[in-house]
């Protein structure tokens, strides 16, 4: 499951990052801003129309992510 799949308000933990067509640079940037293994994440809201971008809380910070970026962050929900 990725952040893009999370319902609004559902808390999860980052499992790992997977590079998409944007490459490793994107996953490195996501890691630098806090999307690290085990960190708490939640989708706070989605843009209208189409659900893009997503406002995501990671730790105590908030970021707007494109859906393509959110699909790089794989999460675990059953351990939170």
Biopython code that builds the backbone (N, CA, C, O; Angstrom):
import numpy as np
from Bio.PDB.StructureBuilder import StructureBuilder

atoms = [
    (1, "UNK", "N", (0.848, -1.166, 0.000)),
    (1, "UNK", "CA", (0.000, 0.000, 0.000)),
    (1, "UNK", "C", (0.898, 1.235, 0.000)),
    (1, "UNK", "O", (1.945, 1.249, 0.647)),
    (2, "UNK", "N", (0.486, 2.260, -0.723)),
    (2, "UNK", "CA", (1.237, 3.514, -0.764)),
    (2, "UNK", "C", (0.441, 4.615, -0.063)),
    (2, "UNK", "O", (-0.734, 4.433, 0.255)),
    (3, "UNK", "N", (1.083, 5.750, 0.172)),
    (3, "UNK", "CA", (0.377, 6.876, 0.787)),
    (3, "UNK", "C", (-0.835, 7.255, -0.058)),
    (3, "UNK", "O", (-1.877, 7.626, 0.481)),
    (4, "UNK", "N", (-0.702, 7.165, -1.369)),
    (4, "UNK", "CA", (-1.807, 7.502, -2.270)),
    (4, "UNK", "C", (-3.047, 6.643, -2.001)),
    (4, "UNK", "O", (-4.164, 7.078, -2.281)),
    (5, "UNK", "N", (-2.871, 5.437, -1.465)),
    (5, "UNK", "CA", (-3.977, 4.528, -1.177)),
    (5, "UNK", "C", (-4.634, 4.786, 0.183)),
    (5, "UNK", "O", (-5.731, 4.289, 0.439)),
    (6, "UNK", "N", (-3.981, 5.551, 1.051)),
    (6, "UNK", "CA", (-4.507, 5.757, 2.405)),
    (6, "UNK", "C", (-5.767, 6.614, 2.395)),
    (6, "UNK", "O", (-5.828, 7.623, 1.693)),
    (7, "UNK", "N", (-6.770, 6.216, 3.173)),
    (7, "UNK", "CA", (-7.924, 7.094, 3.370)),
    (7, "UNK", "C", (-7.504, 8.323, 4.183)),
    (7, "UNK", "O", (-6.543, 8.262, 4.950)),
    (8, "UNK", "N", (-8.208, 9.411, 4.018)),
    (8, "UNK", "CA", (-7.915, 10.622, 4.788)),
    (8, "UNK", "C", (-8.023, 10.322, 6.274)),
    (8, "UNK", "O", (-8.999, 9.731, 6.736)),
    (9, "UNK", "N", (-6.998, 10.743, 7.017)),
    (9, "UNK", "CA", (-6.983, 10.580, 8.467)),
    (9, "UNK", "C", (-6.403, 9.280, 8.974)),
    (9, "UNK", "O", (-6.108, 9.171, 10.164)),
    (10, "UNK", "N", (-6.229, 8.291, 8.118)),
    (10, "UNK", "CA", (-5.679, 7.001, 8.553)),
    (10, "UNK", "C", (-4.178, 7.130, 8.772)),
    (10, "UNK", "O", (-3.458, 7.586, 7.884)),
    (11, "UNK", "N", (-3.706, 6.735, 9.936)),
    (11, "UNK", "CA", (-2.286, 6.820, 10.266)),
    (11, "UNK", "C", (-1.601, 5.527, 9.862)),
    (11, "UNK", "O", (-2.139, 4.438, 10.059)),
    (12, "UNK", "N", (-0.407, 5.656, 9.295)),
    (12, "UNK", "CA", (0.388, 4.492, 8.886)),
    (12, "UNK", "C", (1.848, 4.791, 9.202)),
    (12, "UNK", "O", (2.179, 5.865, 9.702)),
    (13, "UNK", "N", (2.700, 3.845, 8.910)),
    (13, "UNK", "CA", (4.147, 4.027, 9.075)),
    (13, "UNK", "C", (4.823, 3.753, 7.739)),
    (13, "UNK", "O", (4.409, 2.873, 6.984)),
    (14, "UNK", "N", (5.875, 4.524, 7.462)),
    (14, "UNK", "CA", (6.630, 4.324, 6.234)),
    (14, "UNK", "C", (7.333, 2.969, 6.294)),
    (14, "UNK", "O", (8.049, 2.673, 7.251)),
    (15, "UNK", "N", (7.121, 2.152, 5.265)),
    (15, "UNK", "CA", (7.795, 0.860, 5.165)),
    (15, "UNK", "C", (9.080, 1.014, 4.359)),
    (15, "UNK", "O", (10.155, 0.619, 4.810)),
    (16, "UNK", "N", (8.963, 1.593, 3.162)),
    (16, "UNK", "CA", (10.121, 1.815, 2.299)),
    (16, "UNK", "C", (9.727, 2.725, 1.147)),
    (16, "UNK", "O", (8.544, 2.974, 0.911)),
    (17, "UNK", "N", (10.725, 3.214, 0.440)),
    (17, "UNK", "CA", (10.519, 4.068, -0.719)),
    (17, "UNK", "C", (10.902, 3.296, -1.975)),
    (17, "UNK", "O", (11.887, 2.558, -1.981)),
    (18, "UNK", "N", (10.123, 3.468, -3.032)),
    (18, "UNK", "CA", (10.391, 2.834, -4.317)),
    (18, "UNK", "C", (10.462, 3.930, -5.376)),
    (18, "UNK", "O", (9.543, 4.740, -5.499)),
    (19, "UNK", "N", (11.541, 3.955, -6.133)),
    (19, "UNK", "CA", (11.690, 4.962, -7.193)),
    (19, "UNK", "C", (10.684, 4.694, -8.307)),
    (19, "UNK", "O", (10.433, 3.548, -8.681)),
    (20, "UNK", "N", (10.106, 5.793, -8.837)),
    (20, "UNK", "CA", (9.221, 5.677, -9.993)),
    (20, "UNK", "C", (9.971, 6.187, -11.211)),
    (20, "UNK", "O", (11.201, 6.152, -11.236)),
    (21, "UNK", "N", (9.260, 6.653, -12.210)),
    (21, "UNK", "CA", (9.922, 7.142, -13.422)),
    (21, "UNK", "C", (10.751, 8.391, -13.156)),
    (21, "UNK", "O", (11.625, 8.723, -13.957)),
    (22, "UNK", "N", (10.502, 9.092, -12.056)),
    (22, "UNK", "CA", (11.301, 10.268, -11.705)),
    (22, "UNK", "C", (12.682, 9.875, -11.204)),
    (22, "UNK", "O", (13.587, 10.708, -11.151)),
    (23, "UNK", "N", (12.849, 8.599, -10.832)),
    (23, "UNK", "CA", (14.164, 8.100, -10.458)),
    (23, "UNK", "C", (14.506, 8.212, -8.993)),
    (23, "UNK", "O", (13.683, 8.578, -8.154)),
    (24, "UNK", "N", (15.744, 7.884, -8.721)),
    (24, "UNK", "CA", (16.267, 7.832, -7.360)),
    (24, "UNK", "C", (16.303, 9.218, -6.722)),
    (24, "UNK", "O", (16.198, 9.334, -5.501)),
    (25, "UNK", "N", (16.449, 10.262, -7.520)),
    (25, "UNK", "CA", (16.500, 11.610, -6.962)),
    (25, "UNK", "C", (15.250, 11.921, -6.151)),
    (25, "UNK", "O", (15.329, 12.563, -5.103)),
    (26, "UNK", "N", (14.098, 11.469, -6.632)),
    (26, "UNK", "CA", (12.846, 11.712, -5.911)),
    (26, "UNK", "C", (12.838, 10.992, -4.574)),
    (26, "UNK", "O", (12.483, 11.591, -3.559)),
    (27, "UNK", "N", (13.218, 9.727, -4.547)),
    (27, "UNK", "CA", (13.215, 8.998, -3.280)),
    (27, "UNK", "C", (14.219, 9.596, -2.302)),
    (27, "UNK", "O", (13.970, 9.615, -1.097)),
    (28, "UNK", "N", (15.343, 10.082, -2.802)),
    (28, "UNK", "CA", (16.316, 10.730, -1.920)),
    (28, "UNK", "C", (15.732, 12.015, -1.335)),
    (28, "UNK", "O", (15.931, 12.301, -0.154)),
    (29, "UNK", "N", (15.017, 12.790, -2.147)),
    (29, "UNK", "CA", (14.394, 14.027, -1.665)),
    (29, "UNK", "C", (13.327, 13.715, -0.621)),
    (29, "UNK", "O", (13.243, 14.387, 0.407)),
    (30, "UNK", "N", (12.507, 12.686, -0.888)),
    (30, "UNK", "CA", (11.473, 12.301, 0.075)),
    (30, "UNK", "C", (12.101, 11.879, 1.402)),
    (30, "UNK", "O", (11.601, 12.231, 2.470)),
    (31, "UNK", "N", (13.183, 11.132, 1.332)),
    (31, "UNK", "CA", (13.863, 10.711, 2.550)),
    (31, "UNK", "C", (14.431, 11.916, 3.307)),
    (31, "UNK", "O", (14.362, 11.965, 4.535)),
    (32, "UNK", "N", (14.987, 12.879, 2.583)),
    (32, "UNK", "CA", (15.555, 14.073, 3.207)),
    (32, "UNK", "C", (14.510, 14.903, 3.950)),
    (32, "UNK", "O", (14.830, 15.535, 4.957)),
    (33, "UNK", "N", (13.267, 14.911, 3.468)),
    (33, "UNK", "CA", (12.245, 15.720, 4.143)),
    (33, "UNK", "C", (11.488, 14.940, 5.216)),
    (33, "UNK", "O", (10.569, 15.476, 5.835)),
    (34, "UNK", "N", (11.868, 13.672, 5.442)),
    (34, "UNK", "CA", (11.306, 12.964, 6.586)),
    (34, "UNK", "C", (10.616, 11.650, 6.315)),
    (34, "UNK", "O", (10.199, 10.981, 7.260)),
    (35, "UNK", "N", (10.479, 11.251, 5.069)),
    (35, "UNK", "CA", (9.825, 9.980, 4.760)),
    (35, "UNK", "C", (10.825, 8.843, 4.922)),
    (35, "UNK", "O", (11.323, 8.287, 3.943)),
    (36, "UNK", "N", (11.108, 8.509, 6.180)),
    (36, "UNK", "CA", (12.068, 7.463, 6.510)),
    (36, "UNK", "C", (11.341, 6.275, 7.130)),
    (36, "UNK", "O", (10.247, 6.414, 7.677)),
    (37, "UNK", "N", (11.959, 5.125, 7.035)),
    (37, "UNK", "CA", (11.347, 3.898, 7.536)),
    (37, "UNK", "C", (10.921, 4.047, 8.991)),
    (37, "UNK", "O", (11.697, 4.478, 9.843)),
    (38, "UNK", "N", (9.662, 3.680, 9.256)),
    (38, "UNK", "CA", (9.112, 3.720, 10.604)),
    (38, "UNK", "C", (8.440, 5.025, 10.989)),
    (38, "UNK", "O", (7.766, 5.088, 12.017)),
    (39, "UNK", "N", (8.611, 6.073, 10.181)),
    (39, "UNK", "CA", (8.019, 7.376, 10.503)),
    (39, "UNK", "C", (6.501, 7.344, 10.309)),
    (39, "UNK", "O", (6.005, 6.717, 9.372)),
    (40, "UNK", "N", (5.782, 8.006, 11.179)),
    (40, "UNK", "CA", (4.330, 8.095, 11.119)),
    (40, "UNK", "C", (3.900, 9.027, 9.992)),
    (40, "UNK", "O", (4.465, 10.108, 9.823)),
    (41, "UNK", "N", (2.884, 8.599, 9.212)),
    (41, "UNK", "CA", (2.357, 9.415, 8.110)),
    (41, "UNK", "C", (0.834, 9.326, 8.090)),
    (41, "UNK", "O", (0.246, 8.345, 8.545)),
    (42, "UNK", "N", (0.210, 10.378, 7.549)),
    (42, "UNK", "CA", (-1.239, 10.385, 7.360)),
    (42, "UNK", "C", (-1.576, 11.370, 6.244)),
    (42, "UNK", "O", (-0.909, 12.392, 6.084)),
    (43, "UNK", "N", (-2.616, 11.051, 5.477)),
    (43, "UNK", "CA", (-3.128, 11.977, 4.466)),
    (43, "UNK", "C", (-4.134, 12.883, 5.160)),
    (43, "UNK", "O", (-5.098, 12.403, 5.755)),
    (44, "UNK", "N", (-3.912, 14.193, 5.084)),
    (44, "UNK", "CA", (-4.803, 15.147, 5.741)),
    (44, "UNK", "C", (-5.925, 15.602, 4.822)),
    (44, "UNK", "O", (-7.054, 15.792, 5.276)),
    (45, "UNK", "N", (-5.638, 15.779, 3.545)),
    (45, "UNK", "CA", (-6.643, 16.183, 2.572)),
    (45, "UNK", "C", (-6.125, 15.902, 1.170)),
    (45, "UNK", "O", (-4.931, 15.681, 0.965)),
    (46, "UNK", "N", (-7.038, 15.914, 0.216)),
    (46, "UNK", "CA", (-6.694, 15.716, -1.196)),
    (46, "UNK", "C", (-7.239, 16.891, -1.995)),
    (46, "UNK", "O", (-8.297, 17.439, -1.686)),
    (47, "UNK", "N", (-6.495, 17.263, -3.024)),
    (47, "UNK", "CA", (-6.927, 18.351, -3.886)),
    (47, "UNK", "C", (-8.159, 17.972, -4.694)),
    (47, "UNK", "O", (-8.449, 16.796, -4.910)),
    (48, "UNK", "N", (-8.877, 19.005, -5.134)),
    (48, "UNK", "CA", (-10.073, 18.806, -5.951)),
    (48, "UNK", "C", (-9.848, 19.553, -7.244)),
    (48, "UNK", "O", (-9.358, 20.680, -7.177)),
    (49, "UNK", "N", (-10.150, 19.048, -8.376)),
    (49, "UNK", "CA", (-10.637, 17.694, -8.645)),
    (49, "UNK", "C", (-9.489, 16.699, -8.801)),
    (49, "UNK", "O", (-8.333, 17.096, -8.952)),
    (50, "UNK", "N", (-9.798, 15.452, -8.764)),
    (50, "UNK", "CA", (-8.835, 14.394, -9.042)),
    (50, "UNK", "C", (-7.940, 13.954, -7.910)),
    (50, "UNK", "O", (-7.155, 13.022, -8.089)),
    (51, "UNK", "N", (-8.023, 14.580, -6.755)),
    (51, "UNK", "CA", (-7.245, 14.124, -5.612)),
    (51, "UNK", "C", (-5.772, 14.480, -5.661)),
    (51, "UNK", "O", (-4.961, 13.840, -4.991)),
    (52, "UNK", "N", (-5.412, 15.483, -6.438)),
    (52, "UNK", "CA", (-4.005, 15.845, -6.585)),
    (52, "UNK", "C", (-3.860, 17.342, -6.385)),
    (52, "UNK", "O", (-4.562, 18.095, -7.060)),
    (53, "UNK", "N", (-3.007, 17.818, -5.511)),
    (53, "UNK", "CA", (-2.041, 17.096, -4.691)),
    (53, "UNK", "C", (-2.662, 16.589, -3.387)),
    (53, "UNK", "O", (-3.822, 16.871, -3.086)),
    (54, "UNK", "N", (-1.875, 15.842, -2.628)),
    (54, "UNK", "CA", (-2.270, 15.366, -1.309)),
    (54, "UNK", "C", (-1.520, 16.186, -0.269)),
    (54, "UNK", "O", (-0.342, 16.489, -0.456)),
    (55, "UNK", "N", (-2.178, 16.546, 0.814)),
    (55, "UNK", "CA", (-1.489, 17.153, 1.952)),
    (55, "UNK", "C", (-1.244, 16.018, 2.936)),
    (55, "UNK", "O", (-2.177, 15.368, 3.408)),
    (56, "UNK", "N", (0.028, 15.795, 3.233)),
    (56, "UNK", "CA", (0.442, 14.638, 4.026)),
    (56, "UNK", "C", (1.194, 15.115, 5.261)),
    (56, "UNK", "O", (2.040, 16.005, 5.180)),
    (57, "UNK", "N", (0.878, 14.517, 6.401)),
    (57, "UNK", "CA", (1.647, 14.768, 7.621)),
    (57, "UNK", "C", (2.662, 13.637, 7.770)),
    (57, "UNK", "O", (2.301, 12.460, 7.745)),
    (58, "UNK", "N", (3.910, 13.998, 7.924)),
    (58, "UNK", "CA", (4.958, 13.020, 8.222)),
    (58, "UNK", "C", (5.650, 13.511, 9.480)),
    (58, "UNK", "O", (6.221, 14.601, 9.495)),
    (59, "UNK", "N", (5.601, 12.709, 10.535)),
    (59, "UNK", "CA", (6.084, 13.176, 11.824)),
    (59, "UNK", "C", (5.246, 14.371, 12.251)),
    (59, "UNK", "O", (4.023, 14.264, 12.343)),
    (60, "UNK", "N", (5.884, 15.508, 12.513)),
    (60, "UNK", "CA", (5.178, 16.735, 12.908)),
    (60, "UNK", "C", (5.102, 17.757, 11.773)),
    (60, "UNK", "O", (4.634, 18.876, 11.981)),
    (61, "UNK", "N", (5.557, 17.384, 10.578)),
    (61, "UNK", "CA", (5.580, 18.298, 9.434)),
    (61, "UNK", "C", (4.477, 17.976, 8.443)),
    (61, "UNK", "O", (3.968, 16.855, 8.398)),
    (62, "UNK", "N", (4.111, 18.982, 7.644)),
    (62, "UNK", "CA", (3.097, 18.800, 6.602)),
    (62, "UNK", "C", (3.694, 19.169, 5.256)),
    (62, "UNK", "O", (4.435, 20.144, 5.125)),
    (63, "UNK", "N", (3.349, 18.355, 4.248)),
    (63, "UNK", "CA", (3.854, 18.573, 2.898)),
    (63, "UNK", "C", (2.740, 18.320, 1.895)),
    (63, "UNK", "O", (1.837, 17.520, 2.139)),
    (64, "UNK", "N", (2.815, 19.008, 0.768)),
    (64, "UNK", "CA", (1.943, 18.708, -0.365)),
    (64, "UNK", "C", (2.736, 17.817, -1.310)),
    (64, "UNK", "O", (3.839, 18.166, -1.730)),
    (65, "UNK", "N", (2.164, 16.664, -1.640)),
    (65, "UNK", "CA", (2.805, 15.730, -2.562)),
    (65, "UNK", "C", (1.918, 15.496, -3.768)),
    (65, "UNK", "O", (0.697, 15.403, -3.637)),
    (66, "UNK", "N", (2.516, 15.402, -4.929)),
    (66, "UNK", "CA", (1.785, 14.947, -6.108)),
    (66, "UNK", "C", (1.471, 13.467, -5.897)),
    (66, "UNK", "O", (2.167, 12.772, -5.157)),
    (67, "UNK", "N", (0.426, 13.002, -6.550)),
    (67, "UNK", "CA", (0.078, 11.582, -6.428)),
    (67, "UNK", "C", (1.237, 10.702, -6.868)),
    (67, "UNK", "O", (1.495, 9.668, -6.252)),
    (68, "UNK", "N", (1.940, 11.096, -7.924)),
    (68, "UNK", "CA", (3.076, 10.304, -8.404)),
    (68, "UNK", "C", (4.175, 10.211, -7.350)),
    (68, "UNK", "O", (4.864, 9.194, -7.268)),
    (69, "UNK", "N", (4.347, 11.251, -6.549)),
    (69, "UNK", "CA", (5.326, 11.215, -5.459)),
    (69, "UNK", "C", (4.830, 10.335, -4.321)),
    (69, "UNK", "O", (5.590, 9.547, -3.758)),
    (70, "UNK", "N", (3.545, 10.474, -3.986)),
    (70, "UNK", "CA", (2.958, 9.681, -2.909)),
    (70, "UNK", "C", (3.003, 8.184, -3.218)),
    (70, "UNK", "O", (3.082, 7.363, -2.303)),
    (71, "UNK", "N", (2.953, 7.833, -4.482)),
    (71, "UNK", "CA", (2.987, 6.419, -4.879)),
    (71, "UNK", "C", (4.361, 5.795, -4.680)),
    (71, "UNK", "O", (4.500, 4.577, -4.787)),
    (72, "UNK", "N", (5.374, 6.598, -4.394)),
    (72, "UNK", "CA", (6.721, 6.085, -4.118)),
    (72, "UNK", "C", (6.894, 5.674, -2.662)),
    (72, "UNK", "O", (7.842, 4.965, -2.322)),
    (73, "UNK", "N", (5.972, 6.122, -1.794)),
    (73, "UNK", "CA", (6.104, 5.873, -0.358)),
    (73, "UNK", "C", (5.181, 4.725, 0.032)),
    (73, "UNK", "O", (3.963, 4.887, 0.096)),
    (74, "UNK", "N", (5.775, 3.565, 0.291)),
    (74, "UNK", "CA", (5.008, 2.389, 0.705)),
    (74, "UNK", "C", (4.876, 2.394, 2.221)),
    (74, "UNK", "O", (5.831, 2.674, 2.945)),
    (75, "UNK", "N", (3.665, 2.076, 2.687)),
    (75, "UNK", "CA", (3.351, 2.187, 4.114)),
    (75, "UNK", "C", (2.772, 0.885, 4.658)),
    (75, "UNK", "O", (2.313, 0.016, 3.915)),
    (76, "UNK", "N", (2.814, 0.789, 5.976)),
    (76, "UNK", "CA", (2.210, -0.324, 6.724)),
    (76, "UNK", "C", (1.145, 0.282, 7.632)),
    (76, "UNK", "O", (1.425, 1.231, 8.365)),
    (77, "UNK", "N", (-0.062, -0.251, 7.590)),
    (77, "UNK", "CA", (-1.146, 0.310, 8.409)),
    (77, "UNK", "C", (-1.501, -0.547, 9.607)),
    (77, "UNK", "O", (-2.069, -0.027, 10.567)),
    (78, "UNK", "N", (-1.198, -1.820, 9.599)),
    (78, "UNK", "CA", (-1.680, -2.705, 10.666)),
    (78, "UNK", "C", (-0.855, -2.627, 11.939)),
    (78, "UNK", "O", (-1.206, -3.273, 12.926)),
    (79, "UNK", "N", (0.235, -1.854, 11.953)),
    (79, "UNK", "CA", (1.071, -1.794, 13.142)),
    (79, "UNK", "C", (0.919, -0.482, 13.897)),
    (79, "UNK", "O", (1.650, -0.229, 14.854)),
    (80, "UNK", "N", (-0.030, 0.360, 13.471)),
    (80, "UNK", "CA", (-0.190, 1.666, 14.104)),
    (80, "UNK", "C", (-1.401, 1.640, 15.004)),
    (80, "UNK", "O", (-1.720, 2.646, 15.638)),
]
sb = StructureBuilder()
sb.init_structure("model")
sb.init_model(0)
sb.init_chain("A")
sb.init_seg("    ")
for serial, (resi, resn, name, xyz) in enumerate(atoms, 1):
    if name == "N":
        sb.init_residue(resn, " ", resi, " ")
    sb.init_atom(name, np.array(xyz, "f"), 0.0, 1.0, " ", f" {name:<3s}", serial, name[0])
structure = sb.get_structure()
